[in-house]
Amino acid sequence: MTSEAVVSSALLLIADHVADPALTALWISETLAISPEDLDAAFSAHRPLSCDMSILNHRLSRLFERITADPHTTLEQQVIACGLASLEAADHHFSACFGIDLHAFHAVSLRAADDRQFRRSHPQRRSLIINE
């Protein structure tokens, strides 16, 4: 298997198993029947991130999407659904990745969803638009 094929296969495994907390680079290398060193070499050759960082990045991106799509679900449930170890760890990594505190992002997403719902259900939607 070429190193490009290794990376492609690994990325498919990451996408398919992102919610599984057991998903690690070691698990991927075992599943692909290659050594962890070969997996690392393939990622080094074709990706800006290591396999472990790609897993974390995918989980954080999924968390971002889930919170945006359904902010009424608790953060704990969202974090677990994305395969992240804990709310505290997720908050740390989310802040580092996106530059915003996870709780603040959740609050803003919740407010935006509530605002959208308010506008949808308002009997005079057009009156809510400010025209200057």
PyMOL commands that place a pseudoatom at each C-alpha (Angstrom):
pseudoatom trace, name=CA, resn=MET, resi=1, chain=A, elem=C, hetatm=0, pos=[0.000, 0.000, 0.000]
pseudoatom trace, name=CA, resn=THR, resi=2, chain=A, elem=C, hetatm=0, pos=[1.429, 3.381, -0.970]
pseudoatom trace, name=CA, resn=SER, resi=3, chain=A, elem=C, hetatm=0, pos=[1.790, 6.083, 1.657]
pseudoatom trace, name=CA, resn=GLU, resi=4, chain=A, elem=C, hetatm=0, pos=[-0.980, 8.072, -0.048]
pseudoatom trace, name=CA, resn=ALA, resi=5, chain=A, elem=C, hetatm=0, pos=[-3.267, 5.036, 0.169]
pseudoatom trace, name=CA, resn=VAL, resi=6, chain=A, elem=C, hetatm=0, pos=[-2.344, 4.619, 3.842]
pseudoatom trace, name=CA, resn=VAL, resi=7, chain=A, elem=C, hetatm=0, pos=[-3.320, 8.221, 4.583]
pseudoatom trace, name=CA, resn=SER, resi=8, chain=A, elem=C, hetatm=0, pos=[-6.551, 7.930, 2.582]
pseudoatom trace, name=CA, resn=SER, resi=9, chain=A, elem=C, hetatm=0, pos=[-7.488, 4.726, 4.386]
pseudoatom trace, name=CA, resn=ALA, resi=10, chain=A, elem=C, hetatm=0, pos=[-6.612, 6.238, 7.749]
pseudoatom trace, name=CA, resn=LEU, resi=11, chain=A, elem=C, hetatm=0, pos=[-8.739, 9.308, 7.063]
pseudoatom trace, name=CA, resn=LEU, resi=12, chain=A, elem=C, hetatm=0, pos=[-11.682, 7.085, 6.125]
pseudoatom trace, name=CA, resn=LEU, resi=13, chain=A, elem=C, hetatm=0, pos=[-11.250, 5.158, 9.374]
pseudoatom trace, name=CA, resn=ILE, resi=14, chain=A, elem=C, hetatm=0, pos=[-11.120, 8.421, 11.312]
pseudoatom trace, name=CA, resn=ALA, resi=15, chain=A, elem=C, hetatm=0, pos=[-14.341, 9.639, 9.696]
pseudoatom trace, name=CA, resn=ASP, resi=16, chain=A, elem=C, hetatm=0, pos=[-16.096, 6.319, 10.246]
pseudoatom trace, name=CA, resn=HIS, resi=17, chain=A, elem=C, hetatm=0, pos=[-15.010, 5.861, 13.878]
pseudoatom trace, name=CA, resn=VAL, resi=18, chain=A, elem=C, hetatm=0, pos=[-14.700, 9.439, 15.144]
pseudoatom trace, name=CA, resn=ALA, resi=19, chain=A, elem=C, hetatm=0, pos=[-17.157, 8.852, 18.003]
pseudoatom trace, name=CA, resn=ASP, resi=20, chain=A, elem=C, hetatm=0, pos=[-15.246, 5.833, 19.302]
pseudoatom trace, name=CA, resn=PRO, resi=21, chain=A, elem=C, hetatm=0, pos=[-12.982, 6.906, 22.182]
pseudoatom trace, name=CA, resn=ALA, resi=22, chain=A, elem=C, hetatm=0, pos=[-10.710, 3.933, 21.358]
pseudoatom trace, name=CA, resn=LEU, resi=23, chain=A, elem=C, hetatm=0, pos=[-9.803, 5.517, 18.001]
pseudoatom trace, name=CA, resn=THR, resi=24, chain=A, elem=C, hetatm=0, pos=[-6.062, 6.198, 18.096]
pseudoatom trace, name=CA, resn=ALA, resi=25, chain=A, elem=C, hetatm=0, pos=[-3.178, 6.162, 15.676]
pseudoatom trace, name=CA, resn=LEU, resi=26, chain=A, elem=C, hetatm=0, pos=[-2.152, 2.808, 17.148]
pseudoatom trace, name=CA, resn=TRP, resi=27, chain=A, elem=C, hetatm=0, pos=[-5.617, 1.363, 16.471]
pseudoatom trace, name=CA, resn=ILE, resi=28, chain=A, elem=C, hetatm=0, pos=[-5.460, 2.670, 12.897]
pseudoatom trace, name=CA, resn=SER, resi=29, chain=A, elem=C, hetatm=0, pos=[-2.028, 1.170, 12.296]
pseudoatom trace, name=CA, resn=GLU, resi=30, chain=A, elem=C, hetatm=0, pos=[-3.223, -2.186, 13.653]
pseudoatom trace, name=CA, resn=THR, resi=31, chain=A, elem=C, hetatm=0, pos=[-6.383, -2.035, 11.539]
pseudoatom trace, name=CA, resn=LEU, resi=32, chain=A, elem=C, hetatm=0, pos=[-4.367, -1.257, 8.416]
pseudoatom trace, name=CA, resn=ALA, resi=33, chain=A, elem=C, hetatm=0, pos=[-1.801, -3.936, 9.352]
pseudoatom trace, name=CA, resn=ILE, resi=34, chain=A, elem=C, hetatm=0, pos=[1.126, -1.527, 9.230]
pseudoatom trace, name=CA, resn=SER, resi=35, chain=A, elem=C, hetatm=0, pos=[3.566, -0.385, 11.867]
pseudoatom trace, name=CA, resn=PRO, resi=36, chain=A, elem=C, hetatm=0, pos=[2.946, 2.834, 13.795]
pseudoatom trace, name=CA, resn=GLU, resi=37, chain=A, elem=C, hetatm=0, pos=[6.181, 4.148, 12.312]
pseudoatom trace, name=CA, resn=ASP, resi=38, chain=A, elem=C, hetatm=0, pos=[4.942, 3.542, 8.766]
pseudoatom trace, name=CA, resn=LEU, resi=39, chain=A, elem=C, hetatm=0, pos=[1.693, 5.316, 9.614]
pseudoatom trace, name=CA, resn=ASP, resi=40, chain=A, elem=C, hetatm=0, pos=[3.625, 8.278, 11.015]
pseudoatom trace, name=CA, resn=ALA, resi=41, chain=A, elem=C, hetatm=0, pos=[5.856, 8.351, 7.920]
pseudoatom trace, name=CA, resn=ALA, resi=42, chain=A, elem=C, hetatm=0, pos=[2.841, 8.328, 5.603]
pseudoatom trace, name=CA, resn=PHE, resi=43, chain=A, elem=C, hetatm=0, pos=[1.213, 11.214, 7.466]
pseudoatom trace, name=CA, resn=SER, resi=44, chain=A, elem=C, hetatm=0, pos=[4.498, 13.139, 7.528]
pseudoatom trace, name=CA, resn=ALA, resi=45, chain=A, elem=C, hetatm=0, pos=[4.809, 12.760, 3.779]
pseudoatom trace, name=CA, resn=HIS, resi=46, chain=A, elem=C, hetatm=0, pos=[1.250, 13.764, 2.855]
pseudoatom trace, name=CA, resn=ARG, resi=47, chain=A, elem=C, hetatm=0, pos=[-0.390, 15.729, 5.658]
pseudoatom trace, name=CA, resn=PRO, resi=48, chain=A, elem=C, hetatm=0, pos=[0.514, 18.763, 7.725]
pseudoatom trace, name=CA, resn=LEU, resi=49, chain=A, elem=C, hetatm=0, pos=[-0.758, 16.973, 10.869]
pseudoatom trace, name=CA, resn=SER, resi=50, chain=A, elem=C, hetatm=0, pos=[0.181, 13.690, 12.495]
pseudoatom trace, name=CA, resn=CYS, resi=51, chain=A, elem=C, hetatm=0, pos=[-2.389, 10.918, 12.632]
pseudoatom trace, name=CA, resn=ASP, resi=52, chain=A, elem=C, hetatm=0, pos=[-3.196, 11.633, 16.292]
pseudoatom trace, name=CA, resn=MET, resi=53, chain=A, elem=C, hetatm=0, pos=[-3.582, 15.337, 15.548]
pseudoatom trace, name=CA, resn=SER, resi=54, chain=A, elem=C, hetatm=0, pos=[-5.762, 14.520, 12.532]
pseudoatom trace, name=CA, resn=ILE, resi=55, chain=A, elem=C, hetatm=0, pos=[-8.012, 12.464, 14.800]
pseudoatom trace, name=CA, resn=LEU, resi=56, chain=A, elem=C, hetatm=0, pos=[-8.242, 15.323, 17.303]
pseudoatom trace, name=CA, resn=ASN, resi=57, chain=A, elem=C, hetatm=0, pos=[-8.823, 17.877, 14.544]
pseudoatom trace, name=CA, resn=HIS, resi=58, chain=A, elem=C, hetatm=0, pos=[-11.605, 15.758, 13.044]
pseudoatom trace, name=CA, resn=ARG, resi=59, chain=A, elem=C, hetatm=0, pos=[-13.255, 15.349, 16.453]
pseudoatom trace, name=CA, resn=LEU, resi=60, chain=A, elem=C, hetatm=0, pos=[-13.064, 19.075, 17.162]
pseudoatom trace, name=CA, resn=SER, resi=61, chain=A, elem=C, hetatm=0, pos=[-14.491, 19.905, 13.749]
pseudoatom trace, name=CA, resn=ARG, resi=62, chain=A, elem=C, hetatm=0, pos=[-17.314, 17.442, 14.368]
pseudoatom trace, name=CA, resn=LEU, resi=63, chain=A, elem=C, hetatm=0, pos=[-17.920, 19.041, 17.779]
pseudoatom trace, name=CA, resn=PHE, resi=64, chain=A, elem=C, hetatm=0, pos=[-18.076, 22.479, 16.150]
pseudoatom trace, name=CA, resn=GLU, resi=65, chain=A, elem=C, hetatm=0, pos=[-20.613, 21.202, 13.593]
pseudoatom trace, name=CA, resn=ARG, resi=66, chain=A, elem=C, hetatm=0, pos=[-22.725, 19.410, 16.189]
pseudoatom trace, name=CA, resn=ILE, resi=67, chain=A, elem=C, hetatm=0, pos=[-22.912, 22.416, 18.497]
pseudoatom trace, name=CA, resn=THR, resi=68, chain=A, elem=C, hetatm=0, pos=[-23.832, 24.685, 15.605]
pseudoatom trace, name=CA, resn=ALA, resi=69, chain=A, elem=C, hetatm=0, pos=[-26.498, 22.278, 14.346]
pseudoatom trace, name=CA, resn=ASP, resi=70, chain=A, elem=C, hetatm=0, pos=[-27.965, 21.351, 17.735]
pseudoatom trace, name=CA, resn=PRO, resi=71, chain=A, elem=C, hetatm=0, pos=[-26.921, 23.718, 20.509]
pseudoatom trace, name=CA, resn=HIS, resi=72, chain=A, elem=C, hetatm=0, pos=[-29.759, 22.548, 22.759]
pseudoatom trace, name=CA, resn=THR, resi=73, chain=A, elem=C, hetatm=0, pos=[-27.922, 19.274, 23.397]
pseudoatom trace, name=CA, resn=THR, resi=74, chain=A, elem=C, hetatm=0, pos=[-25.647, 19.522, 26.433]
pseudoatom trace, name=CA, resn=LEU, resi=75, chain=A, elem=C, hetatm=0, pos=[-21.939, 20.011, 25.933]
pseudoatom trace, name=CA, resn=GLU, resi=76, chain=A, elem=C, hetatm=0, pos=[-21.229, 16.779, 27.789]
pseudoatom trace, name=CA, resn=GLN, resi=77, chain=A, elem=C, hetatm=0, pos=[-23.389, 14.829, 25.336]
pseudoatom trace, name=CA, resn=GLN, resi=78, chain=A, elem=C, hetatm=0, pos=[-21.786, 16.586, 22.370]
pseudoatom trace, name=CA, resn=VAL, resi=79, chain=A, elem=C, hetatm=0, pos=[-18.260, 15.872, 23.641]
pseudoatom trace, name=CA, resn=ILE, resi=80, chain=A, elem=C, hetatm=0, pos=[-19.036, 12.194, 24.212]
pseudoatom trace, name=CA, resn=ALA, resi=81, chain=A, elem=C, hetatm=0, pos=[-20.674, 11.890, 20.780]
pseudoatom trace, name=CA, resn=CYS, resi=82, chain=A, elem=C, hetatm=0, pos=[-17.450, 13.165, 19.212]
pseudoatom trace, name=CA, resn=GLY, resi=83, chain=A, elem=C, hetatm=0, pos=[-15.243, 10.655, 21.031]
pseudoatom trace, name=CA, resn=LEU, resi=84, chain=A, elem=C, hetatm=0, pos=[-13.445, 13.245, 23.110]
pseudoatom trace, name=CA, resn=ALA, resi=85, chain=A, elem=C, hetatm=0, pos=[-12.164, 12.144, 26.511]
pseudoatom trace, name=CA, resn=SER, resi=86, chain=A, elem=C, hetatm=0, pos=[-13.616, 14.845, 28.731]
pseudoatom trace, name=CA, resn=LEU, resi=87, chain=A, elem=C, hetatm=0, pos=[-15.277, 18.230, 28.702]
pseudoatom trace, name=CA, resn=GLU, resi=88, chain=A, elem=C, hetatm=0, pos=[-12.172, 19.830, 30.220]
pseudoatom trace, name=CA, resn=ALA, resi=89, chain=A, elem=C, hetatm=0, pos=[-9.854, 18.382, 27.581]
pseudoatom trace, name=CA, resn=ALA, resi=90, chain=A, elem=C, hetatm=0, pos=[-12.308, 19.271, 24.818]
pseudoatom trace, name=CA, resn=ASP, resi=91, chain=A, elem=C, hetatm=0, pos=[-12.491, 22.855, 26.110]
pseudoatom trace, name=CA, resn=HIS, resi=92, chain=A, elem=C, hetatm=0, pos=[-8.703, 23.156, 26.125]
pseudoatom trace, name=CA, resn=HIS, resi=93, chain=A, elem=C, hetatm=0, pos=[-8.298, 21.776, 22.601]
pseudoatom trace, name=CA, resn=PHE, resi=94, chain=A, elem=C, hetatm=0, pos=[-11.321, 23.665, 21.238]
pseudoatom trace, name=CA, resn=SER, resi=95, chain=A, elem=C, hetatm=0, pos=[-9.904, 26.957, 22.506]
pseudoatom trace, name=CA, resn=ALA, resi=96, chain=A, elem=C, hetatm=0, pos=[-6.504, 26.193, 21.003]
pseudoatom trace, name=CA, resn=CYS, resi=97, chain=A, elem=C, hetatm=0, pos=[-8.002, 25.156, 17.662]
pseudoatom trace, name=CA, resn=PHE, resi=98, chain=A, elem=C, hetatm=0, pos=[-10.729, 27.767, 17.176]
pseudoatom trace, name=CA, resn=GLY, resi=99, chain=A, elem=C, hetatm=0, pos=[-9.664, 30.599, 19.457]
pseudoatom trace, name=CA, resn=ILE, resi=100, chain=A, elem=C, hetatm=0, pos=[-12.890, 30.598, 21.470]
pseudoatom trace, name=CA, resn=ASP, resi=101, chain=A, elem=C, hetatm=0, pos=[-13.844, 29.013, 24.762]
pseudoatom trace, name=CA, resn=LEU, resi=102, chain=A, elem=C, hetatm=0, pos=[-16.081, 25.972, 24.243]
pseudoatom trace, name=CA, resn=HIS, resi=103, chain=A, elem=C, hetatm=0, pos=[-18.682, 27.208, 26.727]
pseudoatom trace, name=CA, resn=ALA, resi=104, chain=A, elem=C, hetatm=0, pos=[-18.754, 30.648, 25.095]
pseudoatom trace, name=CA, resn=PHE, resi=105, chain=A, elem=C, hetatm=0, pos=[-19.139, 29.082, 21.643]
pseudoatom trace, name=CA, resn=HIS, resi=106, chain=A, elem=C, hetatm=0, pos=[-21.975, 26.926, 22.941]
pseudoatom trace, name=CA, resn=ALA, resi=107, chain=A, elem=C, hetatm=0, pos=[-23.696, 29.968, 24.472]
pseudoatom trace, name=CA, resn=VAL, resi=108, chain=A, elem=C, hetatm=0, pos=[-23.383, 31.965, 21.239]
pseudoatom trace, name=CA, resn=SER, resi=109, chain=A, elem=C, hetatm=0, pos=[-24.655, 29.015, 19.180]
pseudoatom trace, name=CA, resn=LEU, resi=110, chain=A, elem=C, hetatm=0, pos=[-27.588, 28.558, 21.534]
pseudoatom trace, name=CA, resn=ARG, resi=111, chain=A, elem=C, hetatm=0, pos=[-28.451, 32.244, 21.343]
pseudoatom trace, name=CA, resn=ALA, resi=112, chain=A, elem=C, hetatm=0, pos=[-28.218, 32.200, 17.536]
pseudoatom trace, name=CA, resn=ALA, resi=113, chain=A, elem=C, hetatm=0, pos=[-30.528, 29.164, 17.342]
pseudoatom trace, name=CA, resn=ASP, resi=114, chain=A, elem=C, hetatm=0, pos=[-33.016, 30.823, 19.676]
pseudoatom trace, name=CA, resn=ASP, resi=115, chain=A, elem=C, hetatm=0, pos=[-32.876, 34.024, 17.615]
pseudoatom trace, name=CA, resn=ARG, resi=116, chain=A, elem=C, hetatm=0, pos=[-33.493, 32.083, 14.391]
pseudoatom trace, name=CA, resn=GLN, resi=117, chain=A, elem=C, hetatm=0, pos=[-36.447, 30.310, 15.968]
pseudoatom trace, name=CA, resn=PHE, resi=118, chain=A, elem=C, hetatm=0, pos=[-37.849, 33.607, 17.234]
pseudoatom trace, name=CA, resn=ARG, resi=119, chain=A, elem=C, hetatm=0, pos=[-37.616, 35.139, 13.757]
pseudoatom trace, name=CA, resn=ARG, resi=120, chain=A, elem=C, hetatm=0, pos=[-39.204, 32.087, 12.119]
pseudoatom trace, name=CA, resn=SER, resi=121, chain=A, elem=C, hetatm=0, pos=[-42.157, 32.081, 14.479]
pseudoatom trace, name=CA, resn=HIS, resi=122, chain=A, elem=C, hetatm=0, pos=[-42.657, 35.858, 14.662]
pseudoatom trace, name=CA, resn=PRO, resi=123, chain=A, elem=C, hetatm=0, pos=[-45.971, 36.880, 13.102]
pseudoatom trace, name=CA, resn=GLN, resi=124, chain=A, elem=C, hetatm=0, pos=[-44.385, 39.930, 11.451]
pseudoatom trace, name=CA, resn=ARG, resi=125, chain=A, elem=C, hetatm=0, pos=[-40.939, 38.725, 10.377]
pseudoatom trace, name=CA, resn=ARG, resi=126, chain=A, elem=C, hetatm=0, pos=[-40.346, 41.631, 8.040]
pseudoatom trace, name=CA, resn=SER, resi=127, chain=A, elem=C, hetatm=0, pos=[-40.795, 44.103, 10.903]
pseudoatom trace, name=CA, resn=LEU, resi=128, chain=A, elem=C, hetatm=0, pos=[-37.703, 42.637, 12.558]
pseudoatom trace, name=CA, resn=ILE, resi=129, chain=A, elem=C, hetatm=0, pos=[-35.460, 43.755, 9.673]
pseudoatom trace, name=CA, resn=ILE, resi=130, chain=A, elem=C, hetatm=0, pos=[-33.906, 47.182, 10.026]
pseudoatom trace, name=CA, resn=ASN, resi=131, chain=A, elem=C, hetatm=0, pos=[-33.741, 49.024, 6.704]
pseudoatom trace, name=CA, resn=GLU, resi=132, chain=A, elem=C, hetatm=0, pos=[-31.643, 52.134, 6.645]
for i in range(1, 132): cmd.bond("trace and resi %d" % i, "trace and resi %d" % (i + 1))
show_as sticks, trace
zoom trace
